[in-house]
Amino acid sequence: MGKIFYLMGKSSTGKDTIYRNLIQDQQLTLKTVVPYTTRPIRAGEVHGVEYYFTDESGLQDAKNQGLLIEERAYDTCHGVWKYFTVYDKHMDLEHFHYMMIGTLESYLKTRDYFGQETIIPILIDLDDGERLQRALNREKKQFHPKYQELCRRFLADAEDFSDQKIEDAKISHRFYNENLEDCLKEIKEYIKNHM
């Protein structure tokens, strides 16, 4: 039976970079589960790679077909953005291991759906000051920077990834991304030990 390695962490901890590196590692041979979102596509993102970009009717279709694993809604400065995971035809846990990326809340719902023995958490952490600087640098590169949304996400992360919630989720190990190369090496060993 395959495992689902679930990558999560606060915004600007380097999750996307780590995710891409792990997926590209030929030794790990991890398959992806591409999540869905109703938020607008950002500069540099590709439909079907980071997310499937859809609308409210796409979410309703997944619900109606009984394929919705989990769903989250965020009331942003630009309206409600939804993120969700669909158990679609591309998932084959009998033969493959998968990598997913999301929030602590979505991890818990996915764990409840598939079972604790199938889902392996990978929590990325980083100093808040460094995270804020990284977020600001990234937002400045956007065609239309959304600084209010950056601040909202940063503050929401403090609650969404509180120490108490992490403890309640029974996640005992964190991977600190102060140095990308060292962090990746540690995560890869962790994954291999759980395969």
Secondary structure, DSSP 8 states (H G I E B T S, - for coil): ---EEEEEESTTSSHHHHHHHHHH-TTT--EE---EE-S---TT--BTTTBEE--HHHHHHHHHTT-EEEEEEEEETTEEEEEEEE--TT--TTT--EEEEE-HHHHHHHHHHH-TTTEEEEEEE--HHHHHHHHHHHHHTSSS--HHHHHHHHHHHHHHT-HHHHHHTT---EEE-SSHHHHHHHHHHHHHHH-
